[in-house]
Amino acid sequence: MTDEPLDADAWIRTIESNFALLVVPCSEANKAHFAAQQLRDTARLWWDHYTAILLADHIVTWDEFKNAFRAHHIPEGLMERKLNEFLDLTQGTHTVIQYVHAFNNLCHYAGYHADTDAKKHDHFRRGLCTKLKDHLNPIKVDTYNELVNLAITQEDCIMAHRAEKKRKTLAGPSSAPSQRYHLVQHATHQAPQKAPNQGRWVFRPPQQQVTSHPPAP
């Protein structure tokens, strides 16, 4: 058996479906005996303790087995806890798929709070994150399944938009190679300045030496 209380109820229904496959009808006592043979681990220990306090000639019927089994494995306190989990359930930071799995699981404990498709539809919509509710509020869908499919689609669009925005941010304003620009100062022609006062070094261009030749005879 598992920690989920309604798994115990599902197990009972599975056992009952096996009875329907029998060619020869099974007595109520044999049904209880057959079910007891399928119990394992802690469930088997429970059954051994249950039968140990019965009278020696007491015959357990199928109805008695089901009632005792459900009373032990599906306690009312645990059912109430699961109901409160359903009523408080919201998507939060989880994905839509994760929210759907939790929602469908807890719906089994919701009773009249989710006994129609319209109630499931309304409760699921209220639990969606604010971003998705803003996208889905203008859109009308008729069934719970349609709302789930639409929420998944919208979430994919939002995630794709975020990924594209992040990619553009990392790429910068332009993907073209950057160019360097240099400031060039154009020289202007100025009038020659007079030689500075004595005592300062002045740059002068080298003087060309002129070689004189004697006149030809």
Number of C-alpha atoms within 10 A of each C-alpha: 14 10 9 14 19 18 14 19 15 11 13 16 12 11 15 14 11 10 14 11 9 9 7 8 11 13 11 16 15 15 21 20 16 15 16 15 11 10 14 12 8 11 17 15 11 16 17 12 10 13 13 10 8 11 8 8 6 8 15 16 15 19 13 13 21 16 10 14 18 15 11 14 20 18 11 12 9 14 17 13 11 20 19 14 17 22 15 9 18 19 20 12 10 12 14 22 15 11 20 16 11 16 22 13 15 20 20 15 21 20 11 9 14 19 12 11 12 13 15 19 19 14 18 21 20 13 17 22 16 12 11 17 15 11 13 17 10 8 10 9 14 10 14 19 13 12 19 19 13 16 21 16 12 17 18 13 12 15 11 12 12 12 12 11 12 11 11 13 10 8 10 9 8 8 8 7 6 7 6 5 6 6 5 6 6 6 6 6 6 6 6 6 6 6 11 9 8 7 6 8 9 10 7 7 6 6 6 6 6 6 5 6 6 5 5 4 3
